[in-house]
Amino acid sequence: MKKIFALALMLHLSVITEAANYYFSTTNGNDSRTALQAQNQASPWKTISKLNSYLGSLKPGDQVLFYRGDVFYGTINVTISGTVQLPILFSDYGNATASLPVISGLVNISGWTTSGNGVWEAPCTSCATKENVVLINDKFQPMGRYPNSNAANKGYLNLESHSGNTQITDNELTSSPNWTGAELVIKPNRWVIDRDVISSHSGTYIIYTSASTYEPGNGFGYFIQNSIYTLDQQGEWYFDSSTKKMKTYFGSTNPASSAIQAATVANLVYMNAKSNITFNNLNFTGSNEDAFMILSSQNITISNCIIKSSGTNAITAGGSSGIKILNNKITGSNNMAVYFKSNCTYANIENNSIKNTGVIPGMGSSGNNMYGALMINGNNNTVASNTIDSSGYNVISFTGNNVLVKNNYINYFTLTKDDGGGIYTYAGSGAVENSARTITGNIIMNGMGAGAGTDEPNYTPSEGIYMDDNSGNVVVSNNTVANCGGRGIYLHNAHAITLTDNTLYNNKEQLRMDHDNICPTCYIQNNKISNNIMVSRWVDQNVANYTTTGNDIINFGTFDNNYYCRPFDDNLTINTAYYNGSKIAAFKSLQSWQSMYSKDLTSHKSPLTFSTSTASGSGVNQFGNSNFNTNIKGLYSYSALGNTNVSFDNTGILDGGALKFSWTSISGQINISKVIIGAGAVTAGKKYVLKYSMKGTKDNVSMNVFLRQSLTPFAKITSVSVCPMGTKRTENEYVFYPTVSEKDMSIIFEMPETNGTVYIDNIKLYEETSPNQYSSGDFNSNINGLYSYSALNNTKVEWTNNSKLEGGSLKFSFTSNSGQSNNSKIIIGAGSVTAGKQYVLRYSLLGAKNNKTMNVFLRQSLSPFNKLSAVKISSISDSRTEIELIFSALTTESDMSIIFEIPEQDSTMWFDNIRLNEAAVSQSNPDDFIRFEYNPTATTKTILLATSYIDVKNNPYSGSVSLAPYTSIVLLKADIPLRSPIQIEAVIPDSKDLEMNLFPNPVSDLLNVFLTNAEEQEVKIEIYNLSGALVLSKNVHLNKDENKFQFDMDNFKAGIYILKVIGPQQVYQKKFVRSN
């Protein structure tokens, strides 16, 4: 046995010692030297031609080394294989500070002569019939085209009609020049660009030979290239293959003053059925087609290389296994960076930098899937830790089983075509079911869309993660998608997809699940959607959209613990559409979605919301301490029995600080109490608007609101408005017309004695200075000036004074239920509007039912009844809401109407205080309120914070936030006045009998709860987070007087919490903060 082992070792060592290094240098090489001489750095060979002639003599373990700083022209034709233990290596030698050796397919073009009209020509006998790469001063120069890329519609013409996929008609096209023989670059649809040879051109007709099976869509775009008639901009070129002359437009400047090169070699590396080959530390520049062509090969490694200016793809492989593409820089590929055109397995594509792939229309390949960065077909492949910037179509597209796409940073894509994605997969109807595919930890940014050359140029369907027809069995987790023109994640006719822990921000839609007739039997089902953060940056972005051609949304899958957030309009965030005989589409609140489908039952809305804009046209606020941020100066309370108290409250019941009004004792008598707020002067006959936020601890209570003299005789100077009070927060707005002028006036809140408490905030009183377009909107005595319309004649509008809203109001109802899709309208004549000016519509609204919506817009009063504004969606609630909508007039109209368009429903609603005013609108900047941060690197990133924030889970941040590799966070600014804070269920605030103290606060480990002045009783202590979720519950016994309890905070996340003590008669609460 020892002899056998010794023999094997000697044989192995002999193989190693036989391995040789062969050196190449164009600077001091000579191909006439012997193979032995070429193994010495001092006597290298010179050319790739010599290498190719000797390649068949290489042995496993041999190395071919190119001298740094030198350029080598030609194709390396790999004709031998290494072994697993002893691969053949192509690499570099020489000065480590010199540039990498270049394997080039470029030739210099010289001998330029002018041919007139600014066009110059020079011979290029080695140029290909179909030339793809021309560099001017080392920068890629696109072929000439008509129209130019900087023309209207990004240089696309639009066709009016077509015949099959061989003829188009463009009514604007002329006979001159005649484009016969040129190349027609056409977008037959959004996801294909074809390059077709024009066989004949006559007038408005072009007949061509199609490069694909796609028929062009009418209204889609095309342009023309590969013709001398296209040359009219500096550097544009055309290669005349019949004369072998390169032509370029340089005006009066001789091109000889620039370095002009053309690619004349199809591939820089070619191999078929070879194995165990490594390329390391080389620069591959200027292939006219694919820099690497790898067919039916195994264990091929390309590492630490530069691959640039590839006429088609940087790396193409087919039927190969074990390909490793590691740590390379790949730039300027006309079509793709990596294309596995047929089954390739066990590949690793990792840590590469890939940029500018497929970004020039007409320079990539025809057909589907082209112009993308990576197209990976096959099983057991990994794409990880790559940085991929600026891609024309899909960035990472894959098929097969056991595929891992992990920790890639994708930025800017679908720049040339769209209906694509940052990460994309497709199966198709009837495809074999795939398994074990994972997309995790990727950062995907800026899917731009390419509407130019389509029938809808403003539509930009660019999806972050796109699971297309019949895709299934993919885990999509911990990814970040932001700033895409389409959806953050799009499940299109997909099934068995697990979406978990993804963050989707500022996409046109954050999540869409859509079953349509493109793949009618590819049902959306068995999906799991959980723990995802979906944040729309602005009001025109849906948070989610769930649509189907049937009535099967209930079968889409399980949904739970997701965050549906649109901080600037957090109500109707989910769009649904299904068919039940006819299409039924509606925008839904999270509550309505939960109620209808019993999904997302533990999911959440935004913890904070902000105002979209500020409409001026109103006077300054006459009460200077309106927000009560630090105190309640400027007011006092009065009761004839002296039993009222006003105090400053900062427990977060309303926004920041608030006015807290309560009774110190209950007299049992009729006792009217007042909060009195000095508010300056008013002028008789002018219009004043009073706004405030309010929340109480008792329902079914009301108070009077009016203006009066501050001094004796304290006479009222306006009518009295009745304001309902309840345990839900309300935003209130009342209009007053003073009957007399008064230089010292007060706002009065007049309340009957109760054993509850009232919180008031955001008090604003201002003169309305803009003219009211509609002046009868208070409905104090009638509803003149409006009418309703229904095609089925089943609506009714009437005046009512039943106190549903203050004074009189407009009551709208349906007199019968038709069972049909029937939109009815309230039509209010409201004068004129001027194009470009902005108008604010305000109204009070109360519905008999929740979760209903209506459309609101401005339109012409008379035929043809054109809309004069965008359509706004207004929600209808069974609690009074104050609505403010801003419209920009599209055209000038002297006779305009306000339209409330209401779908038929078995419900009644009441309107009041309708006012339309011209206003100067200051739009909110979302970036002043929302901060999005991400970390696309492999190391932890720390971001400094200049102010306080919370995330959507209500965890607080200040000073800084640290992001782990390939993660992100959406932060909401927490130190500004908020429009509508988180709603905590109504509770009775701290009792005067029981004293509760929490220490320390903030707390990091043990929370001490001290309860004093207590009665002996059994109570429950509960702790809730600000999303309303119960975190802890414990039954305890209270001793008389003093009690102490401790709670371990180890399992509590950092954030704000509410601790409640629930007794037989009372509920007590206090806030505390769990620190980091």
N, C-alpha and C positions, 0 to 999 in steps of 0.2 A: 504493500500500500504506500509506504514511504517513497519507493522508487517511482510509482505512478504519479504521486503528487509532485515530486521534484521534476519529473519530465514535463508535467503540465505547466509548472511555474516557468521552466526554461523556455517552453514554447511561447508562453504569454509574454515573457520579457523580450523574446526575440522579435515578436510582433511590434512591441513598443519601440524597440531600438531601430526597427526598420522604418518607422514613421519619419517623414521628412517635411521640412519647410521649404516652400518655393516662393521666391521673392520676385515682385514685379514693380518696375518704375519707368514711367515715361520720361523722366528727367535724365537718368543715366543707365537705362536698360538697353539690352541688345538681344534680339531674338536669335542671333546666330550662336549664342553661347550654349554650352551643353547643359543637360539636366543637372549634372553635378555642380557645375558653376552656378546655376540658378538657385542652388540651395545655400548660397553665400550672399549676405546682404550687399557685399561690395560688387557683385557681378550678377545683377538681376536680369530677368527677361523684361520685355518692354510692353507687349500688346496682349489684348484679349484673344486675338487670332492665334497667337502662339500658345496661350493657355488652352484654348479649345482643341488645338492639335495634340496636346499632351494629356488632356484630362483622362483619357481612357487608361493611362498608365499610373494614375494615382492609386494609392492603397489606403485602406482604413487607417485613420489617425493622421493622415497627411494634412498639412495646412498650406493654403494659398494666401499669401500676404501681399497687400498692395501698399505702396509707399504713400504716406500722408502728404497731402498737398498736391498730389498728381491727379490728372484726369485721364481715364481710360475709356476709349470708345468701343462700343459693340455689345453683343449679347453673350453672356456666359451660358453656354449649352452644357448643362450638367449631364454627363453620360455615365457616371459611376456612382456607387453607393458606399457609404461607410457602414459601420456596425453600431449597435446600441452602445457598446463600451468604447468604441473608437470612431466617432463621427468624423467626417471630413469637414474642415473648417475653412471658410473664406473670411479673412479679416484684414487687419491693418498692421503696419510697423512704421517706425521712424519717430520723428520728433513729436512728443505727446502734445505739444502746444500748437502744432500745425493742424489745419483743417483735415477732416476725414477724406480719405481717397474717394474719388468720384467715379462711378460707373455710369457713363453718359451715352445717350443716343442722339445728342445734339450735334449739328454741324453749323458752322458760321456761313452766312449768306453774304456774298460780296459781288462787286461788279454792277452796281446799280446804275441804271440809265432812266431818264424821264420818258414817259410815254404820253404825256399830256394830261391836262386837267388835274394836276397835283398828284397823279399816280406815277409811281416808279416801279421798275421791274428788274429782276436779276435771275440768273439761272440757278436751279436747284435740281440737279440731275438725280440726286439720291433721295429726294423727297418722295413720300408715298403718294399713291393715287388719291387716297383720302387722307389729307394731312390734318392732324388734330392739335398739334402743339407748335406755337410760335412764341418765342420770348424776345422782348425788346428790353435791353438793359437788365436782363435777368428777371423781368416781370412778365407774367403771362398776358398775352394779347389776344382777345377774342377775334374771331373771324368777322369780316364786314357783314352787315345785315341791313335789311330794309323792312320797316322803318328802324331807325336807330333806337337803342335801348333807352335813351333819355327822352324819346318822344312821348306823346300822350299814351296812356294805358300801358306804360313801360315798353312801348314799341310793338305792341300787338295790334294787328288789324282784326276785324271781326267778320266772319262769314255769315251770310244770310241764309244759305241753304246748301244742301249737299246731295250727292247721289252715291249711295253705298260708302265705301271707303276708298274711292278712286277719283272723286270729283267734288270740288267746292265752287260756290258762287259767292262773289263779293261784289255787291252793286257799286261800290266805290272804286273798284280796281279798273285800271285802264290798260290799253293794249301796249303802251310804251312806258318803260322798256318791256321787251318780251322776255319772260323769265324761263323759257324752255331750257332745260338742262341744269337749272339751278336747283337748290335744295329747299323744299317746303318744310319749315319747322312748325308743327301744328299741335295744339292741345285738343285732342278729341274729347277729353273729359278733364276733370281736375287732377287726376293722378297719373296721367300719361303725357309725355311729350314725344312725338315721333319725328323722325328725320326722313322725308320722302323725296325721291327724285321726281322733278316736274318733267313729264313727258311731252306736254304741250300746254300752251297758254294762248288764249284768244279772248280779248276784251275782259269781261268779268268772270270768265271761266278758267279754272286751272284743273288739268287732269294729271294725276300723279300715280306712282307705283307705291303702294302703302307698305310701310315697314312693320305693321302690326295688324291685328284683326279688328281694331276699334274703329267704328264709324264716328266721325266728328259730330258733335252736337251743334245745332244751329245757335248762333250767337257766341260761339267759342272763337278763340283767337289763333292767329298764325302770323308768321313773318317769313321772310325769304333771305337765304344766305348762299354762300358759295357761288357768287357771281361778281364779275367786275363792276356791274352797275350798282353794287351796294357800297362802293368805296367813296366815302365823303368825309370821314373823320380821321384825325391823326392816329396812325398806327394800324388802322383796319387793313386786313389782308385778304387775299384770295389766291389760291394756288391753281394755276392752269395746268392740269395734268397732261393735256395734249401737247403743250409746248415745253413742259417742265420748267415753267417760269413762275417765280413768286412775285406777286404784285401787291404793293402796299401804298396807302395814301400818306404822303408826307408833305403835301403842299409844295412850297418852294424850297424846302430844306432837303438836302441830299441825305438819304437814309444811311449813307456811309459814316455819318457822324454818330450813329448809334450802333450798338452791338445787337445784331439781329440773328437769331438762331432758330432752326427748325428741327423737330424730332424726325429722325430718319430710320430709327430702329424700332420694330414692333415691340419686342420684349427685351429687357435688360438681363433677365434670368429666365431660362426655360428648362423644365425637367418633366419627364414622363416616366412613371414607374421606377422612381429612385427612392432612396431612404437614407436616413441618418446623415443629413447635411445641415450645417449651421452657417449662417451669415451673420457676422457681428462687426459693428463699428465701421460700416461702409455707407457711402452716400450714393443713392440711385436716383439720377435726374434725367428726365426727358425721354421717356418711352413714348412712342407714338400710339401704342395701345396699352397693354398691361406691363407694368414694371416687372412683376413676378407672375409667371404662368406655371402652376404646380398641378400636375395631373397624375392621378393614381399613385401617389407617393405617400411615404410614411416618415414620421419623426423628422419633420423639417422645422428648423428653428431660424427665425429672423429676429435679431435682438440688437438694440442700441444703434439702429440704423436710421438714416434719413432717406425718405422716399418722397420725391417731389416732382411736380409737373408731369403727371402721368396722363397720357392722352385718353385712356379709358379708365382702368382700375389700377390702383397701386399694387394690390395682390389679388389674384384670381386663383382659385383652387377648385378642383372637382375630384370626387371619388378618393379622397385622401384622409389619412388619420394621423393623429398625434402632431398636428401643426401647432407650433408655438410662435406667437407674434408678441414680443415682449419689449417694452421700453423704447419704442420707436417714435420718431417724429414723421408724420405723414401729412403732407400739405399739397394743395393744388391738384387733386385728382378730378378729372373732368366728369367722371361718372360715379365711381365708388372707391372707397379706401380699401375695403376687404369684401370680396364677393366669393362666397362658397356656393358655386352655381349648381352643384349637385351634392349628393350625400357626403359630408365630411364629418368625421367623428373624433371625439376626444381632443378637441382643439382648446387651446388656452390663448385668449387675446387679452392681455393685461398690461396696465401701466403705460399705455401709449398716449401720445398727444396727436390728435387728428384734427385738421383744420381745413376749411374751404374745400369742401367736397361737393361736387355737383351743383355749384352755385351759378353756372353760366348756362342759361337756356340755349339749346341747340348744340351744345358741345358734349353732352352725354349720350347715352345709348337710347334707342327706341324701346318702347314697350313698358310693361308694368314693373314696379319695384326699383326702377333705375333712379339715379341721382341721389341715392342714399349713402350713408357712411358705411354701415356694416350690414351685409345680408348673409345670415348664417343658417344654412340648411343642414340638418343632421342631428344626431343624438350625442348626448354626453359632452356638450360643449360649455365652456365658461367664458363669459365676457365680463371683466372686472377691472375696476380702478382706472378706467380710461377717462381722459378729458377730451371731449369731442365738441368742437366749436364750428358753427356755420356749416350747415348741411342743407342740400337742396330738397330733400324729401325725408323719408323715415331715417332715423339715426341708427337705431339698433333694431333690425328686423330678424326674427328667428322662427324656425319651425323645429319639430322633433321632440324627443323625450329627454328627460334628465338634463335640462338646460338651466344654467344659473347666470343671471344678469345682475351684477352686484356692484354697488359703490361707484357707479359711473357718474361723471359730471357732464351733463348735456346742456349746451347753450346755443340758442339760435338755430332753428331748423324749419323745415318746409318753406324755404326761401325761394324755391323754383317751382315746385308743385305743392299741392296740399291734398286734403282728405288723407292725411298721414299722421304719424306720431313720433314722439321722441323714442318710445319703445313700442314695437308693433309685432303682433302675430296674427296669423290667419289660418283657418283650416278649410272652410268651404263645406257646402252641404254634402253629406255622405262620407266625409273624411273619417279615417281611422282615429279613434279616440287617443289623444296623447296623455302623457302622465309626467309627474314630477318636474314641473317647470316653476321656477322661482324668480321673481323680480323684487329685489330688496335693496334698500339703502341708497337708491339712486337720487340724484339731484337733477331735476329737469326744468329748464328755464327757457322762456321766450320762444314759444312756438308761434311763428309770425303769420303763417298762411300766405298764399300766393294767388290772390284773386285776379290779377291781371291776366288777360287772355281767357277768361271764363265768362259765362253769361250772368254771373253775380260777382262783380269785382270787389264789392264791399264785404262779401261773406268770406270768412277766414277759418275754415274747419281744420284747425291744427291742434291735435290732441296730445296731451302729455304722455299718457299710457293708453294704448289703443288695443283692446281685445276684440278683434273683428270676427266676422261670420263663422260661427260654430267653434270658436276657440273655447277651450275648456281645460280644467285642471291646472290652473295657474294660481300660485300664492303671490299676491302683490302686497308687500308689507314694508312699512318704515320708509317709504319714498316721499320725496317732496316734489310737488309740481307747482310752478308759479308762472304767471304772465303769459298764458297761452291764449291764442285767439279762438280756440274751440273749448274743449273740456279738459279739466285736469286729468280725470280718468273717464274713459268711454268704454262701456261694455255694450257692444253692438252685436245683437243676436248671439250672445255668449252665455256660457253656462258653467257651473261648478268653479266659479272664481271666488277666491277668498281675498277680500280687501280688508286689511287691518292696519291700524296705526300709521296711516298715511296722512300727510299734511298737504292740503290743496288750497292755494291762495291766488286770488286775483286772476283767475281764468274766466273766460266768458261764461262758462258754467263749471262748477267745481266737479260735479259727478253727474254723468248721464248714463242711464240704462235704457236701451231702445231696441225693441223688436219690431222689424218692419218687413215688407214684402220682398226685400232683396234676397233674404233667405227665410222663406215663410215657415219652414219646418225646424228652424234653429231657434227653439224657444229659450227665453231667458228663465232659468230655473236653477235651484240648488246653489245659489250664491250665498256667501256669508259676508256681511258688511258690518264691521264693528270697529269701534275705537278710532275712527277717522276724524280728523279736524278739517272742516271745510269752511273757509272764510272768504266771502265775497267782499272785495275792496269797495265796490260801489253799487248803487241801487239798481243799475241795469244788468247786473250779473245774477243769474239764478244760482242758488246754492246747490240744488239738485233738480233733476228732471227725469221722471220715470214715465215712459211711454210704451205703448204696445198696440198692435193691430187687433187684439182681442180684448177680453175682459179678464186678464190673468195677472194683474199686478200682484195679487195676493200670493202668487206662486214664484215671484222673483227670488225669494230667499229669505234669510233671517237678517234683521237689521237691529242693532242695539248699541247703546252707549256711544253714539256719534255726536259730533258738535256741528250743528247747522247755524252758522253765524253770518249775519250781514249787518254789521253795526250801524250802518246808515239807514237801514230800513229792515228791521228784523222780523217783520210780520209774515208776509206771503213769500216765503223763501223756497218753496218746493212746488214744482210744476208737475202735474200729472195729466196724462191723456190716455184714454182707452175707448174702445168701441163697444157699445151695447145697443146694436141697431143703428146708431149714429155716433159720431165722434163726440166724446164728452171730455173737454179739456178745462182745467181750472188751476189757478194758483192757490196753494194751500199753506196755511201756517203749520208749524210743527205739530201743534195741538190737533188740528184738523186731520193731518196725515196719520197721527197716532190713533185718533178716534175712528177713522174710516177703515184702516187696514190692520190695526193692532200691531204695528211695527214701530221700532225705535222708542219703546215705552220708557226706557231709561236714558234717552238721548236729551240733548240740551240745546238751548238757544244761546245767543251771545250774552255774556255777563254784563256788557255795557252797550249802550247805543248812543249815537251822536246825531246832531242835526245836520241835514244835507246842505243847508244854505241859510243865509240871513237876508230877509227882504226888508229893504228900507222903504222910504216913502212914508214913514211914520216919525213923529216927533221923538224927542229923547224921553227916557224913562223918568217920570216925575218922582219916583221913590228911589233914592240913591243906594239903599242897602238891600236891594231886591233879592240877592242870593243867600244872605245870612251866612256867609262863609266863616265868619269869626265871631259874630255877635248879632243881637237883635235890636240895635240902636234905632231910634226913630219911631217907636211905637209904644203903646201901653195898653192895658186892659182895664175894663171897668165892669163892675157888677154892683147893683144897689145893695146887695148883701155882703159885698167885700170878700167873696169866696172864689175868686178866679186867680189864675197864675199864668203868666207868660214867661217862658225861659228859653234859653238857647240849647238846642239839641244837636249833637254831632255823632249820633249812633248809626247814621246811614239810613234812617227811615226814608228820607228823601235825599236830595243831592247834596252831599257834604253836610254843611250846617243847615238847620231849619228852625222855624218858629214853632215852639211846642206850647199849645194852649190846653189848660185843664182846669178842673174845679177842685179846690182844696177840701171842700166838704159838700155834701148833698143836703140841700135845705128841705127838699120835698115841696117847695113852693114854685109858683110860676115865676121864673127868674130869668130875665133876658140879659145876657152878658155880651160885651162887645170887645173886639180888638180894634183899636183906633190908630190909624197910620197917617201921619201928616204927609201931604203930597202936593203942596204948592197951590198954584192958581189954576182956575179954569175959566173959559169964556163961554157965555151963554150961546147956545145954538151950535157950537162946534161939537165934533164927534170925538169921543175918547174911548179907548179900548183898554180893558183891564184883563190881564192874564195872570194865572197863578197855578201852582201845583198843590195838590192837597191829598191827604190820606188820614183816615180816622180809625178808631178802634170800635166804632159802632156802625151798624147798618141802619137804613131806614130813618135817617135823621137829615134835616135840612137846615140851612141857615140863609139869612137875608144878606144881600150885598148891595151897597149903594154908596153914593158920595153925599157928604153933608158939610156944613160949616164946621170949622174947627173950634170956634168960639161961640159963646151965647149969641143968639138963641138956639144954636145947634140945628138949624133948619135943614131939612133934606133939600138937595139941589138937583137930584135926579130921581127917576123912578127906581123902585126896588126890584131887584132880580132875586129869584129863589134858586139856591144852589144845593142840589142833593149832596149829602156826605155819606161815605161808606168806607169799608175796610180795604177797598181797592184804590190804588193811586189813580187820580184823575188829573187831566190837564184841562183847565177851565178858562173860558174866554167870554167876556160880557162887554156889551157896547152901551155907553151912556151918552146922553145929550143933556148937558146942564141947562136948567130952565133960567138960571140967573148967573151972572158973572160973580166969581168969588176969588179973592186974592189969598185966602187962607182956608184951604179945603182939606178934608180927611177922607180916606177910604175907610169904610165901616164893614166889618164882618160881625154880624149880629146873630148870636146863637142861643138857643134855649138850654137851660141847665140839664146836663146828663152826667152819668158816671163814667164817661169816656174821655178820650183825649183826641185832639185834632192837631195835625202837623201841616204847616203851610210853608211854601217855599217859592222862589222864582217869581216874586210879585212884580209886575210891570204895569204901569199906567202911562199911556202916552196918547197924544193927540194924533188922530189919523189924518195925515195931510194929503194923501193921494186921493184923487177923485174916485168915488165908488161907481164902478160901471153898472152895478145892479143895486138899486137903492131900497128895495122893498123886502130885503132878505130877513128882517126880524120877525115878520108875520105876526105882529101884535094884534091885528084885527082882521086880516084877510090874506089870501094868497094870490092876489091879482098879479098879472104879468107872466103867468106860466101856464103850461098845460102838459098833459101826458099823452103818449101815443103807444099803441100796441097793434101790430098787424092783426092780432086776434081780438082786439077790442075788449080786453079783459083786465084793464087797469083802472085805478081810481086815485085821484088826488083830491084832498079836502083840507080845509082849515080846522084845527082843533085847539082847544085850550084846556086840555085835560092834564096839564102839568107834566107831561112826559119830558118836555124840555121847558125852559122858562117862558112864561106868557103863552102866546099862541105859537103854533108850529105847523109845518106842512106834513100831512100824513099821507103816505103812499102805500098802496096795497094792491093785490091782485084779486079780482072779484071771482075768478074761477081758475081751476087748474086744468090746463089743456093737455098736459102730458107731452107736449111738443117742446122742441128747442125754440124758445120765444124770448127775444130780447126786447124789453120795453124801455121807453125813454121818458124822463122828465125834461122838458124843454123850456128854458128860461131866457127870454130875450134880454140881452145885456149890452146893447150899444155897439160901439166900434172898437176895433183893435188895429194896431199899426205893425206892419211887418218888422221883425227884429226886436221889438220891445217885449218886455217881460211883464207877466201879470200873475198876481197871487190870488188864488181862490181859497177862501176860508169858509168853513161851515161846521155846525154842530150836527152830530149824527147819532141816532140811537136805533138799534134794531131789536126786533122781538126774538131773534135767534143769533147764535154765534156762527162763525166760520163761513160767512157769505162774503161775496165780493161784487163790485160793480165797476164799470168803466166810466171815467170822467174825462171830458175833453171839450174843446171849443170847436164850433163849426158854423158854417153859413146858416142864417135863418131861413133863407129861400133857396129854391132849386139853383144849382145841382146839389146843394147841401154838403159841399166839400168840407173835410176837416181842416181846421185852421191851426191845430196844435197836435202834438203827440198825445197819445192816449195814456192816461194814468190809471192804475188799478187802485181802488180804494176798498179797504176791508170794512165789513159791517159787523158790529159787535152788540151784545145785549147790555153793554154798559156804555154810557155816554162817552163819545170821543170827540175831540176837537181836531179837525182835519185842516191841513194846510198843503195845498198843491201849487206848484209853480209851473207856468206855461210860457213858452216863447212863441209868439205869433208867427206863423209861417208866411202869411200874406196879409196885406192890408184889407180890411173888410168893414164896410160902414154899417152892416146889419148882421150882428153876430149873436149866437146863442150859447149858453152853457148847457151841456148835455150830461145828464146822469143816466147811463145805460145799464139797466138792471135785468139780469136773467130771471125768468119766471121762477117763483118760489112760493112756498106756503108760509109767507112771513110778511110782516108789516114793518115799516120803518118811518122814522120821524126826522125831519130836517129843520134846522133853524139857523139864524144868524149868517145867512149866505151873503158873502161879500166878495166882489171881484175888483181888485185894485191894480192899477199900473204901479210897478215898483222897480227899483234898482236892486238887483239880486246879487249878493256876494256868495259865490259858491264855496262850500267848504273844501279844503284840500285834504283828502284822506290821509296823506302822509303826515299831517299834523296830529293825527289821532291814532293811526295804526302803524306799527313798525314791524317789518318782516326782515328777519335775519336768517342766514343759512351758512353752513360750513361745508364746502365741497372738497375738503382736504382730509388727509389721514391723521391729522393731529388736532388736538382740542383747540378751539378758538374762543377767545374771550372778547366780548363786546362791551364797551363802556356805555353806561346809560346816564344821561344828564337829568332825568326826571324819573318819576315812579310809574311803573307799568304793572298790569296783570296779564297773564295769558288767558286763553279761553276757558281754562279749567279753574280760573280765579286764583291761581298761585301768584303771589306778589313778587316783584323784582325791583330793585333799586341799586344804583352804583354800577353793577355789571351783571352780565349773564354769560355763562360758559356753555358752549355747544360742543358736544361730542362729535367725532368725525361723521360726516355725511348725515347730519341732522339739521333741523331748522326749528324756528319758533315764530309765532305770530303774537305780538304784544299789543295791548290796548292801553292807551294813555290813561292813567288813573288819577291824575292831579288836576283835572279840568271839570267844570260844571257839566253834568251829564243830563241828557234828555230824559232817559228812563232807566233807572238802575234796576238791578236784579230785584225781583219781587219775592220777598220772604213772606210766608203766610202770616196773616194778620194775628197779632197776639196783643194781650194787654201789657203795656210797658211796666217798668219796674214799679212795684207797689210801694206806697208810703209806709205800709206795715212791715213788710219784709225787706231787709237790707241784704243785698248780695254783692260780694266783692270777689274778684278773680285776681290771683297773684301768683307769679309775676305775669305781667301782660305787656309786651309779648312774652311768650313762654317757649322754651326749647326742650325741656325734659318733663318736669312734674308740674301740673296745673293744680293750684290750691283753690278750692271753692269754699268761701266763708259765707254762711247764712246765719244772720242774727235777727233778733226780734221775731222769732218764729213761734208758731203754735205747734204742739205735738201732733204729727199727722204722717201718713204715708204719702210719698210723692215719687214722681219719676223724673230723673235727670236725663235729658237728651241733648246730643250735640249734632248740629247740622252744618254742612258746608254751605257756601253761598249759592250753590246750584240747587239747594233744597234737599240734597240727599242726606239721609240719616246715617251718621257715622258711628254713634255710640248711644246705647240706651241702658239705663240701670235704675232699678227700683231701690229706694233708700227710705229709711225712717228718720224723720226730723224730730229731734228733741226740742223741748221748749227753750227759747232764747237762742243759744249759740250752737252752731254745727260746723264741722269742717270735713271736707272730702278731698281726696287727691285722685288725679287721673294721669296716667302715664301717656305722654305724647309721642312715644317712639314710633308708633305706627301711623301717625298723622302727617300728611304732607304739609309743606309750608303753605300758608294761606290764612284767610279770614274765616272764622267760625262763629256760630251762634250757639250759646249754651242756654237751654231752657229748663226751668224747674216747673213741672206741671203738677199742680195740686188739685183738690176736689173742686175748688171754686175759681181759682186764679191760675194764670200762666205768667211766669216771670222770665225775663231774658236779659242777657248781656252778650256783647261781642268780645272775642279775644283773638289774638293773632298768634299763629304758630310760626315761629321764626325758623330760618334755615339752620 
